[in-house]
Amino acid sequence: MADWGPVLVALVLFVLLTPGLLFQIPGRNRVVEFGSMQTSGASIAVHAVIYFGLITIFLIAIGVHIYAN
């Protein structure tokens, strides 16, 4: 059986944490900007750290597993 948990968790987090799509930390004019569709090097770094932390929690600490036949 194939374990699709890590694939789905990574995909969902990637879409949700894309800088500028839903939100951006730090923004250009504010700390948090929503739906700006712009990005910067600092926001890419912050979102990468948040992504790494969340994927570590979901896959290693919680152990999300989804099996498909």
Rosetta blueprint (number, residue, H / E / L):
1 M L
2 A E
3 D E
4 W L
5 G H
6 P H
7 V H
8 L H
9 V H
10 A H
11 L H
12 V H
13 L H
14 F H
15 V H
16 L H
17 L L
18 T L
19 P L
20 G L
21 L L
22 L L
23 F E
24 Q E
25 I L
26 P L
27 G L
28 R L
29 N L
30 R L
31 V L
32 V L
33 E E
34 F E
35 G L
36 S L
37 M L
38 Q L
39 T L
40 S L
41 G H
42 A H
43 S H
44 I H
45 A H
46 V H
47 H H
48 A H
49 V H
50 I H
51 Y H
52 F H
53 G H
54 L H
55 I H
56 T H
57 I H
58 F H
59 L H
60 I H
61 A H
62 I H
63 G L
64 V L
65 H L
66 I L
67 Y E
68 A E
69 N L
